[in-house]
């Protein structure tokens, strides 16, 4: 079920009413309702893959119980490895099997040997990278004794399958989300209204920004040899905003929906395109994944302790693994490596924690230096996204080589320029609203509530009307991150 | 909680209320207007014609009501639907016509090898001119229902105000309706131009669009349904086969149509005469005649003394 679908528009109010009016007296029933509705939500896409979520939930639940009763280190390690092998095994098979087989065959062919390993026709279960990481984090935290294992399978199942964030995150930590399933939820009016605002803003980012950008990004990327360098630059910019609108839009809807049910999920995007350097960008982009890798990979590897070489190695590993997490394609690995290269100089001169607070805090405009830093960082990010979007490495190289031509200085030209200009206007609007709302959890969190009633209602209605208008136009409904 | 629910419901009602109001005002604006040439459902109410022409673009383009008005002294209307060769569409269009008019004496169906049975269940996959008819998609009223059903509008388009108008880019057309359509001026889609072979090739593969023998039973069934509708409303059904250019003429294919009508005991007139179909000046493309061709066909039809007799 997609957030931007009629099915979800019917599903959400039904679950909401049942949750607060029918099952509100009993916490267990509320959790059961969440678990059941989450399975319906997921099964709407393909019910066969529900077994994977259930299997992953049972394994980690049992691992948690096992860890509680086990004091011997090697047995505890064995249990932890069981969880990691099962989760990464599922992920590896469904997501990476064909990639490894194809590359294995290619490597042998290169040396003149013919290998007959055949790739399989595997469907990638939606959201598998998200829920496997979430359940794994539970087992790791229990293993590290940061969290007491749960004995309540319904609560645990609801935690793993919680529908707002099941298929595209935020990847929640058990330490944050699981305890919320034990506590009685009370309805908080201001939290719920703010949640609705966040959903509205998420829909705007997805339907108005991402889907419109996708039209042009797809057109330009799929026919890149037909266009001038300047058009290709514009294509890269469209994709830069498409992926932001799509993914941060999803996160906003997920977080907003959770708030309607009395849950608080972690912030996943904190205005990343206003970052002044790449380190800041990675503290603000897909925060739940970045911190996951930081806590469960980077720090266990030694983090920023140790020699310079160790720090370089750890940084490279975390970025490349992060790239590979996105998909079984060399383009993602290169994208990760490229970000590592961007990050490395900051690490070496120990400037990777310079820009911690939000840019130009308390000011209307950034300083010239801040503006230049933001523009440069944005350019580097947009450049890296070309690899992320390309079908394969050759496509990315060809795209980049076409950009680096004299035609890069010409005026962009392609079919649908008028609509593209309208989309650029919407992007500008997004940037303005996000700039003025950058000190909040999401752009329109408190800004709009400051407006006087009639104007505020008018703004909401115009926002709603724009979303409604573009929801009729677009055929691109899928969220990009469903494939990861 | 109660305040939240109340506000949410109020906002939803107000928002959709405003959408509903805008939709209503737009429909008021286009009331009795044609927005995109083909959406003439409102223009065909209270006409009370004696003769109704039904069929596809070959009906829409080939039958000039003025000629029949003058020659046979019969009030005539052309309700052909461009791009829709399905008999189900002709049937639906006639059903809706009958809801807003007295029964005509005659229904003339343009019947030729391009025809298809179509779907009477509203599951048609032919969506030609769906955008033109999208103004009727939202909560279609009974008088338009049968025709609109043929376009297979989805739930959102049918039950959400403005959805179809937005989706099919009809907002501008609704704000600025086209009062200068060929239907408004002539009552049919008149084409004065001669054949521009740069646009429409002389040699075409249109023969591949003829129905094949496996479709005959479905076509017979559909035609029977139209005939039954006519009989029940005391309308005489006449099938007329209009000319195509010689290059796409196929004797056998154009004979089967007559056979079908003969077996169903439906009047059939073959106006696909050699003198017209061999003359390029009669056409603007291989299967549509221009005004010159239409006039020639009318001359031929006017010689058929028993064309409109009980």
Interface residues (C-beta under 8 A of the other chain):
Chain A: X6 X20 X187 X189 X192 X193 X196 X460 X461 X464 X465 X468 X469 X472 X473
Chain B: X1 X3 X4 X7 X8 X11 X14 X15 X18 X19 X155 X156 X162 X163 X164 X166 X167
